[in-house]
Amino acid sequence: MKTLSFLFLLFSVVVSAQTDSRIYGIIDAVSADRIKADIKTLTKFGTRNTFSDTISDTRGIGAARRWIKSEFENISKGCNNCINVFYQKDLVTKEMGNRVPHNAYVVNVVAIQKGTKYPNKFIIMSGDIDSRASDTMDFTTNAPGANDNASGMAGTIETARVLSKYKFESSIIYVGLSGEEQGLFGGAGLAKYAKEKGWEIIGILNNDMIGNITGVDGVIDNRSFRIFSEPVPANESENERRMRRFYGGEVDGISRQLARYIHKSVKTYMPEMNPMMIYRLDRFGRGGHHRPFNDLGFAGIRIMEAHENYTQQHQDIREENGIKYGDTFDHVNFPYAKKLTAVNAINLAGLAWAPESPKEVEIGGIVEASVKLKWTKVDGAKGYKIYWRDTTSPTWDHSRYVESTAFTLDGIVIDNFFFGVAAVGENGHESVVVFPNKIMR
């Protein structure tokens, strides 16, 4: 009887995801043509090197960031001033790195759509404003940066256009970050600003190169994309490290849970896409603007194309041995950029419509054929999802919906699975899963 009970629990109580028709509307509303037009505009500024001209209205990073700010402001006018747009800046000096040719302000363009219930909780989508030539210290040579990273910046602007038509419980930030190519200065500045302001960040979705489908490896793929995430927070405590040694969780930090959330929502609403969870902070030996947020303990992931073409990254525009180098407009695939923009938009919406995650999840059940779980009550949650998976599985494969704040899963040996809990709202949207952070005594 216990075997039958176990099998029923494991396979029959898996609750299918409740879908929200508004999410399909968001996907349909994302426009490849608008993304194309915005990428074209960004490439026309010649170079967007962080240390390029800031005075001209037609060339350099100053003109680019003013245009981006005006786009966010125009979007805000269309939604009765629902978005607050401002510059956030920090001074960078030559002493701060070997990629800083002269002192300058690194200026981010921040657009905040305030939440109705949790205005101090933020889910962030970022793109990079800046571009570079072969020599990152060269701030005068043309560097159109069409894919790296006008694609991510255009996707962020388009997401603001689409989501400004809706109201959300949590706040959404759309941001253009600067100084990425010189040492992730823009992300570091905004992460520090967020810490000082006491922002509660659900996570940051860093978009860096979302427009290329033809890889230098010869693969052409318009459905796959990568989600990079670190395994555990960089600032975890010694106690948390000790707990992991005995109870697991080496791949269950807050950024990895955010990656799993994105993977699940894409498979639910955009099943034609192939989200690839990469168990790495970023590409081998390289970095992105989610890292400064990770450094301060915030959840953050990188979304980008699956197959890069290195002849079109960080290259002066030229032709050598029959190969055309340079990150130019003609290499961007706009329908693909639309898809990855939609990936961002639906996840921002889902998280902003969802209740908070449980702050504390306790687990117990040593030497028992049952697993005891209890968690803190979440305001506004209709119920909760208990998730579990094989210890070697990358995704949460089984779930049980409950409406209490404590539950015992009978017939399951705690040693053989990992567990987590998410809050579920009246609208069916779920929070990010929380891995147990306390052991029952």
Summary of the structure (lengths in Angstrom):
residues: 441
radius of gyration: 22.3
end to end distance: 29.8
largest distance: 77.3
contacts: 1557
relative contact order: 0.15
helix: 33%
strand: 26%
